[in-house]
Amino acid sequence: MIRRLAAVASAAALAASTLLAVLPAAAHPLDSWYMKGDGVPVASLSKVVPLQLTLPDYDQDGKPGRTLKRTSKGEAETDKAKYQEWVLRNPGLEMDGAGSISFWSAMKDFDTERGGSVTAYLLDCKDVGETCTMVTKGTLALANWSGDNDGWVEHELVFDAAFHVFASDAVLAVRIVVNNASQDDMWFAYGTLAQPTHVHLPVELVPTTITLPTVTVTVTLPTIISTTSTTRPTTTTSTTRPTTTTSSTSSTTTTEAGGVLPPVVPPPSTTSTTTPGGPPPGDPSAVEEPVDMDRQGLVVSGQITRHAPDAASGAKLELSPLQGVAVGFRTVAETIHSQLLASVLLGIVTATLAVAGSGRRKPPDSATG
């Protein structure tokens, strides 16, 4: 077993060196994908080296590997018994140059005298099983396909050089058919450690442009209103000039029948001074202390008693404003009463004198007249 694996590795290294010598220079480096045995007639391409040790009967026809019958339709063949395809989904690759396929095959029943003809197509498909566009192809035809080897033999099939871009949403496909020019049907081996059939392509990744959806972001910033209010201090100056109120009442003498009343002593001048800032005289807001006239000795049996200043003691009569007003009203009333009485007496005297004068006058003498 170890000798067999060493022989396989040696053969693979020789094939790789031969391929590099045969293939023309490519604009892109070669990249490889292995052909898996996970489907008939469509399988997949993978970057993973196959590790399976035994070759399955993929198409269940009692023969090892995959049997392909001859066809004249080429890439348009739809008979599952006449083509095998491997696909790579979403490649996103740009190809520039010539690729190739390294594959293991044999004539039917491992015949060593017949010739064979195989064509491989590189396709760009919308999806698996849908419409495909051929990018390039290659054909290998040999008069004695197996030579003296009665087992699996490895061959290299080279694609024509091409430039192509495989989109990221497309499907890259490799299809193999056996042409009618072949002298018999053929067997193919792949997907094992001993028969690692694979494809080489001069490709590189296509830069992917991602279009992001437009997102509109509306940012509403809070409105900040800065208000500076400067209030100057207000100084109010109120100046109240001192007010002096002087009340003066003249002395009046009233004569009544039977005697003379004592003279009415006018109350002393009352000076009311309002201090600055205080309420002015007569202000209704001013509060005046009630006067107890009886306590002051001014009211006796409903009559006003006038007090003359005591000359000996030098005492002065002090009256409050309300008391001065009361005395003033009384004095005015007495003055009016005296004037009315004098006027009445004067009228009576005048009338009496007039009557007396008229009685003394003699009537005119009618005889002498």
C-alpha positions as CSV (number, residue, x, y, z in Angstrom):
1,M,0.0,0.0,0.0
2,I,2.8,2.4,0.9
3,R,4.6,1.6,-2.4
4,R,1.3,2.4,-4.3
5,L,0.9,5.8,-2.5
6,A,4.5,6.6,-3.3
7,A,3.9,5.8,-6.9
8,V,0.8,7.9,-7.1
9,A,2.6,10.9,-5.5
10,S,5.5,10.5,-8.0
11,A,3.1,10.3,-10.9
12,A,1.3,13.5,-9.7
13,A,4.6,15.4,-9.4
14,L,5.6,14.3,-12.9
15,A,2.2,15.4,-14.3
16,A,2.5,18.8,-12.6
17,S,5.9,19.4,-14.0
18,T,4.8,18.3,-17.4
19,L,1.8,20.6,-17.2
20,L,3.9,23.6,-16.4
21,A,6.1,22.9,-19.4
22,V,3.1,22.5,-21.8
23,L,0.8,25.3,-20.7
24,P,1.5,28.8,-22.1
25,A,2.3,31.6,-19.7
26,A,-0.8,32.9,-18.0
27,A,-1.6,36.4,-16.9
28,H,-3.0,35.0,-13.6
29,P,-1.6,32.2,-11.4
30,L,-3.1,28.8,-11.8
31,D,-5.6,27.7,-9.2
32,S,-6.9,24.2,-8.8
33,W,-10.2,22.5,-7.8
34,Y,-10.7,18.8,-7.3
35,M,-13.6,16.9,-8.9
36,K,-15.7,15.3,-6.3
37,G,-17.9,12.2,-6.7
38,D,-21.0,13.6,-5.0
39,G,-23.4,13.4,-7.9
40,V,-24.4,12.1,-11.4
41,P,-24.5,13.7,-13.9
42,V,-23.7,16.9,-11.8
43,A,-21.1,16.9,-9.0
44,S,-19.1,19.7,-7.4
45,L,-15.6,21.2,-7.5
46,S,-13.7,21.6,-4.2
47,K,-10.4,22.9,-2.9
48,V,-10.2,19.9,-0.6
49,V,-7.9,17.0,-1.6
50,P,-10.0,13.8,-1.8
51,L,-9.0,11.1,0.7
52,Q,-11.3,8.2,-0.3
53,L,-9.2,5.1,-0.9
54,T,-11.6,3.0,-3.1
55,L,-13.3,4.1,-6.3
56,P,-17.1,3.8,-6.2
57,D,-19.4,2.8,-9.0
58,Y,-20.9,6.3,-9.5
59,D,-23.5,5.4,-12.1
60,Q,-24.4,2.0,-10.7
61,D,-23.7,0.1,-14.0
62,G,-21.5,-2.6,-12.4
63,K,-18.3,-0.9,-13.6
64,P,-15.8,1.1,-11.6
65,G,-16.0,4.9,-11.7
66,R,-18.2,6.7,-14.2
67,T,-19.0,5.3,-17.7
68,L,-19.7,7.8,-20.6
69,K,-21.2,6.8,-23.8
70,R,-20.2,8.5,-27.1
71,T,-22.1,11.5,-28.3
72,S,-22.2,13.9,-31.3
73,K,-23.9,16.8,-29.5
74,G,-21.0,18.1,-27.6
75,E,-21.8,20.7,-24.9
76,A,-25.5,20.5,-25.8
77,E,-25.8,16.9,-24.7
78,T,-28.7,16.3,-22.2
79,D,-28.5,12.5,-21.9
80,K,-27.3,11.8,-18.4
81,A,-25.4,8.7,-19.6
82,K,-23.4,10.8,-22.0
83,Y,-21.9,13.6,-20.0
84,Q,-20.5,14.4,-16.5
85,E,-20.4,17.9,-15.1
86,W,-18.7,19.6,-12.1
87,V,-19.8,23.0,-10.8
88,L,-18.5,25.8,-8.6
89,R,-21.1,28.2,-7.3
90,N,-20.6,31.9,-6.9
91,P,-17.1,32.0,-8.3
92,G,-16.5,35.8,-8.6
93,L,-13.3,35.1,-10.7
94,E,-11.5,36.7,-13.6
95,M,-9.9,34.2,-16.0
96,D,-7.0,35.3,-18.2
97,G,-5.0,32.5,-20.0
98,A,-5.2,28.8,-20.7
99,G,-6.4,26.3,-18.2
100,S,-6.3,22.5,-18.2
101,I,-7.8,19.3,-16.7
102,S,-5.7,16.4,-15.3
103,F,-7.9,13.3,-15.3
104,W,-7.7,9.5,-14.9
105,S,-9.5,7.4,-17.5
106,A,-9.4,4.2,-19.6
107,M,-11.1,2.7,-22.6
108,K,-14.1,0.5,-21.8
109,D,-13.0,-2.8,-20.2
110,F,-9.4,-1.4,-20.0
111,D,-8.8,-2.1,-23.6
112,T,-5.2,-1.2,-24.6
113,E,-5.5,-1.2,-28.4
114,R,-8.4,1.3,-29.1
115,G,-8.2,5.0,-29.5
116,G,-10.3,7.6,-27.7
117,S,-11.4,11.2,-28.1
118,V,-12.5,13.5,-25.1
119,T,-13.7,17.1,-25.1
120,A,-13.9,19.3,-22.0
121,Y,-16.0,22.5,-21.9
122,L,-15.6,25.5,-19.5
123,L,-19.1,27.0,-19.1
124,D,-20.6,30.1,-17.4
125,C,-24.1,29.3,-16.3
126,K,-26.9,31.3,-14.6
127,D,-27.6,28.3,-12.4
128,V,-27.2,24.5,-12.4
129,G,-29.2,23.0,-15.2
130,E,-30.0,26.4,-16.8
131,T,-28.7,28.2,-19.9
132,C,-24.9,28.3,-20.1
133,T,-22.4,30.2,-22.2
134,M,-19.2,28.4,-23.4
135,V,-16.1,30.3,-22.3
136,T,-13.5,27.9,-23.8
137,K,-12.9,24.2,-24.6
138,G,-10.2,21.7,-25.2
139,T,-10.0,18.3,-27.0
140,L,-7.7,15.3,-26.5
141,A,-7.6,12.5,-29.1
142,L,-5.2,9.5,-28.9
143,A,-5.0,6.5,-31.3
144,N,-4.0,4.2,-28.4
145,W,-5.6,5.8,-25.4
146,S,-4.1,3.4,-22.7
147,G,-1.0,2.2,-24.4
148,D,0.4,-0.8,-22.7
149,N,-1.3,0.1,-19.4
150,D,-4.3,-2.1,-18.6
151,G,-5.4,0.1,-15.8
152,W,-6.2,3.8,-15.1
153,V,-4.0,6.3,-17.0
154,E,-3.7,10.0,-16.4
155,H,-3.9,12.5,-19.3
156,E,-3.8,16.3,-19.5
157,L,-6.3,18.2,-21.6
158,V,-5.6,21.9,-22.3
159,F,-8.2,24.6,-22.8
160,D,-7.8,27.3,-25.4
161,A,-6.7,30.5,-23.8
162,A,-9.5,32.9,-23.0
163,F,-10.3,36.0,-20.9
164,H,-13.6,35.9,-19.0
165,V,-15.1,37.2,-15.8
166,F,-17.3,34.8,-13.8
167,A,-19.8,36.9,-11.7
168,S,-20.2,36.2,-8.0
169,D,-23.8,35.1,-8.5
170,A,-23.0,32.8,-11.5
171,V,-22.0,29.1,-11.7
172,L,-18.7,28.0,-13.2
173,A,-19.0,24.5,-14.8
174,V,-16.7,21.9,-16.3
175,R,-18.3,19.4,-18.6
176,I,-16.7,16.3,-20.2
177,V,-18.1,14.2,-23.1
178,V,-16.8,11.3,-25.2
179,N,-16.9,12.2,-28.9
180,N,-18.2,9.9,-31.6
181,A,-14.6,9.8,-33.0
182,S,-13.7,7.6,-30.0
183,Q,-13.5,3.9,-30.9
184,D,-15.6,2.9,-27.8
185,D,-17.2,4.2,-24.7
186,M,-14.8,5.3,-21.9
187,W,-14.5,5.0,-18.1
188,F,-13.4,7.9,-15.8
189,A,-12.0,7.8,-12.3
190,Y,-12.1,10.8,-9.8
191,G,-12.8,11.7,-6.2
192,T,-10.2,9.3,-4.6
193,L,-6.7,9.7,-3.2
194,A,-5.3,7.6,-6.0
195,Q,-7.2,9.4,-8.8
196,P,-7.4,13.1,-7.8
197,T,-8.9,14.4,-11.0
198,H,-8.7,18.2,-10.9
199,V,-8.9,21.4,-13.1
200,H,-6.4,24.2,-13.3
201,L,-7.5,27.7,-14.2
202,P,-5.5,31.0,-14.5
203,V,-7.9,33.1,-12.3
204,E,-7.9,35.6,-9.6
205,L,-10.7,37.0,-7.5
206,V,-12.7,39.8,-8.8
207,P,-12.8,42.9,-6.5
208,T,-16.3,42.8,-5.0
209,T,-18.2,46.0,-5.0
210,I,-20.8,46.1,-2.3
211,T,-23.6,48.6,-2.7
212,L,-25.0,49.4,0.7
213,P,-28.5,50.6,1.0
214,T,-28.8,54.3,1.5
215,V,-29.6,55.1,5.1
216,T,-31.0,58.5,5.9
217,V,-30.3,59.6,9.4
218,T,-32.1,62.7,10.7
219,V,-30.7,64.2,13.8
220,T,-32.8,66.7,15.6
221,L,-30.6,68.7,17.9
222,P,-32.3,70.5,20.9
223,T,-32.7,74.2,20.5
224,I,-30.8,76.1,23.1
225,I,-31.9,79.7,23.6
226,S,-29.6,81.8,25.7
227,T,-31.4,84.8,27.2
228,T,-29.5,87.3,29.2
229,S,-31.7,89.6,31.1
230,T,-30.1,92.5,32.9
231,T,-32.3,94.4,35.4
232,R,-30.8,97.6,36.6
233,P,-31.6,98.3,40.2
234,T,-34.2,101.0,40.5
235,T,-33.9,103.5,43.3
236,T,-37.0,105.4,44.2
237,T,-36.4,108.5,46.3
238,S,-39.5,109.9,48.0
239,T,-39.1,113.2,49.7
240,T,-41.9,114.5,51.9
241,R,-41.5,118.1,52.9
242,P,-42.5,118.8,56.4
243,T,-46.0,120.3,56.5
244,T,-46.9,122.8,59.1
245,T,-50.6,123.4,59.8
246,T,-51.5,126.3,62.0
247,S,-55.0,126.8,63.3
248,S,-55.9,130.1,64.8
249,T,-59.2,131.1,66.4
250,S,-59.9,134.7,67.3
251,S,-61.2,135.7,70.7
252,T,-64.9,136.4,70.7
253,T,-67.0,138.1,73.4
254,T,-70.7,137.4,73.3
255,T,-73.2,139.4,75.3
256,E,-76.3,137.6,76.6
257,A,-79.2,138.9,78.7
258,G,-78.2,139.0,82.3
259,G,-74.5,139.2,81.9
260,V,-71.3,139.0,79.9
261,L,-69.7,135.6,79.1
262,P,-66.1,135.4,79.8
263,P,-64.0,135.8,76.7
264,V,-63.4,132.8,74.6
265,V,-59.8,132.0,74.8
266,P,-58.7,130.7,71.4
267,P,-56.9,127.5,71.5
268,P,-53.2,127.7,71.0
269,S,-51.8,127.3,67.6
270,T,-51.6,123.7,66.8
271,T,-48.7,122.8,64.7
272,S,-48.7,119.4,63.1
273,T,-45.5,118.3,61.6
274,T,-45.2,115.3,59.5
275,T,-41.9,113.7,59.6
276,P,-40.2,112.8,56.3
277,G,-41.6,109.6,55.0
278,G,-44.7,109.7,57.2
279,P,-48.3,110.1,55.9
280,P,-49.3,113.7,55.0
281,P,-52.0,115.5,57.0
282,G,-55.5,114.3,56.2
283,D,-54.2,111.0,54.8
284,P,-57.0,108.5,55.4
285,S,-54.3,105.9,56.2
286,A,-53.1,107.9,59.1
287,V,-54.2,106.5,62.4
288,E,-55.3,109.1,65.0
289,E,-55.5,108.4,68.6
290,P,-59.0,108.8,69.9
291,V,-59.5,111.7,72.2
292,D,-61.0,111.3,75.6
293,M,-62.5,114.8,76.0
294,D,-63.9,114.0,79.4
295,R,-60.4,112.9,80.5
296,Q,-59.0,116.2,79.2
297,G,-61.6,118.1,81.2
298,L,-63.1,119.8,78.1
299,V,-66.6,118.4,78.2
300,V,-68.9,119.2,81.2
301,S,-72.6,118.5,80.9
302,G,-72.5,118.8,77.2
303,Q,-70.9,122.2,77.3
304,I,-67.4,123.2,76.3
305,T,-65.4,124.8,79.1
306,R,-62.7,127.1,78.0
307,H,-59.5,127.1,80.0
308,A,-57.4,130.3,79.9
309,P,-53.7,129.9,80.3
310,D,-52.5,130.3,83.8
311,A,-50.4,133.4,83.7
312,A,-48.9,132.7,87.1
313,S,-47.8,129.2,86.4
314,G,-47.0,130.0,82.8
315,A,-48.9,126.8,81.8
316,K,-50.1,126.5,78.3
317,L,-53.3,124.8,77.0
318,E,-52.4,122.0,74.7
319,L,-55.1,120.6,72.5
320,S,-55.0,117.8,70.0
321,P,-56.0,118.5,66.4
322,L,-59.4,116.9,67.0
323,Q,-60.0,119.0,70.1
324,G,-59.0,122.2,68.3
325,V,-61.5,121.4,65.5
326,A,-64.2,120.9,68.1
327,V,-63.5,124.2,69.8
328,G,-63.3,126.0,66.4
329,F,-66.7,124.7,65.4
330,R,-68.2,125.8,68.7
331,T,-66.7,129.3,68.4
332,V,-68.0,129.7,64.9
333,A,-71.5,128.7,66.0
334,E,-71.4,131.2,68.8
335,T,-70.2,133.9,66.5
336,I,-73.0,133.3,64.0
337,H,-75.5,133.3,66.9
338,S,-74.2,136.6,68.2
339,Q,-74.3,138.2,64.7
340,L,-77.9,137.0,64.2
341,L,-78.9,138.4,67.5
342,A,-77.3,141.7,66.9
343,S,-78.9,141.9,63.5
344,V,-82.3,141.2,65.0
345,L,-81.8,143.9,67.7
346,L,-80.6,146.4,65.2
347,G,-83.7,145.8,63.1
348,I,-86.0,146.2,66.0
349,V,-84.4,149.5,67.0
350,T,-84.5,150.8,63.5
351,A,-88.2,150.0,63.2
352,T,-89.0,151.6,66.5
353,L,-87.2,154.8,65.5
354,A,-89.0,154.9,62.2
355,V,-92.4,154.6,63.9
356,A,-91.6,157.2,66.4
357,G,-90.5,159.7,63.8
358,S,-93.6,159.3,61.7
359,G,-95.8,160.0,64.8
360,R,-94.1,163.4,65.4
361,R,-94.6,164.6,61.9
362,K,-97.6,167.0,61.6
363,P,-100.1,166.6,58.8
364,P,-100.3,169.4,56.3
365,D,-102.8,172.2,56.9
366,S,-105.6,171.8,54.4
367,A,-106.9,175.3,55.0
368,T,-103.7,177.0,54.5
369,G,-102.5,174.5,52.1
